[in-house]
Amino acid sequence: MARKKIYYVPGDSVPGISSQKQWMYENGTEYIGSYHRYKSTGEVFTESTYLNGVSKPLIPYVDLGNINNKNTFEYNKLTTDKFKDKYKTPIPYTPTPTKEDFSRGYMIRYVVSQFNFPNIYEVSQKNFKELDDFLYIKKEFRWKIENSLISDGKVEELNKRVISVLKLDIPEIHRFFTNLTQFSVITKVNQKQVNNPPASQQSLVTTSFSSANQSAPTYGMNISKY
């Protein structure tokens, strides 16, 4: 079977050594040895690099000793579905912080970006786990939030630091996260009144710095303690 694309950019192919019960030929014979996989398409072929006329396509291993697996495999062959992975696609998602998130001072967020493409998506934890590691840059990270009387500036400082780290893998991530206090709720106090509060009135202006209606930023990095 020919490859899906005529040209693959350098670095698209990832070599590996298959273990037992990992890959097999399209005829159902298990394959153990060198292989390579393309991040942009998910294709897998024998040999560490593609050799025209030599490399053969591989599919995920299935135990054909199981009668149900064998029947399904034969059916899929007849319907031209060669048991390739059913790759999921990113589903845009806007998280909502919980009381527990505000109590601990951060929320967990998930972002993905397809290799060799500029698209960036914030996704749910479930969708994050479904997406193929060979096709997407996947990052899980802590986003600092607070629900307080007045900001001490730590939210902006820490989230700015998060974005700077994320940019190492997703260079354009800062374009998605321009609001460093997204999802934080901060009550600004009129400092003049705080120092000299009137006897019967003291005005508090509450401003929700971020809401789910704003475009959710997307970025990612491994979880680490602040």
Order of alpha helices (4+ residues) and beta strands (2+ residues): beta-beta-beta-beta-beta-beta-alpha-alpha-beta-beta-alpha-beta-beta-alpha-beta-alpha-beta
